[in-house]
């Protein structure tokens, strides 16, 4: 994530310029996890981001993600789950990605098991960016070719390269 100066009158403000590839770090990508339940997956995703510098309050993040999941499953179909929350538990957007060794039930809207998991948490005041990131993730990961490449990735560098390539012509969020 980078900041870009934005001038309004005599004031200069800095705004986030984001892409998925810029939000994902090597430490927040895990491939071929061996998990069996939705609860295990959410716990694992929260553990992956536990040391992320943007996480201010891990317990609150956990509560907010679980609260959102209780409202409606974040199994969005096409083998993808996207647990997410707008929360004061983070100071900056936090994104993690995991692939699972085997598909698991996630109460998805298409009733199909999932194998690709994204966790997204953004500060409360970043509603527009939160929605745009959800849309970008859904748009890209919803493509069969991208899902195939994510599931066949043998290292984290391949995942980062995939998003760099796929987002090269997309505008910043």
WOLIN-V805608 format. One line per field, one symbol per residue. ss: DSSP state (H for helix, E for strand, C for the rest). phi: phi as a letter, one per 20 degrees, with the letter a starting at -180 (. if undefined). A space follows every 10 residues. Layout:
ss = ???
phi = ???
This chain:
ss = CEEEEEEECC EEEEEEECCH HHHCCHHHEE EEECCCCHHH HHHHHHHHCC CCCCECCHHH HHHHHHHHHH HCCCEEECCE EEEEEECCCE CCCEEEEEEE EEEECCCCCC CCCEEEEEEE EECCCCHHHH HHHHHHHHHH HCCHHHHHHH HHCCCHHHHH HHHHHHHCCC CCC
phi = .cdcfcecme eddddfdcbg gfefdgfdcc dmfdcdcgff ffgffffgeg effeeebfff gggfffffff fagefenlmd ccgbbebefc ebfcccccdd fcfcfclffe mdfdbccddc ccfgfdgffg fffgffffff fffgffgfff fegdbfgfff fgfgffegee ffe
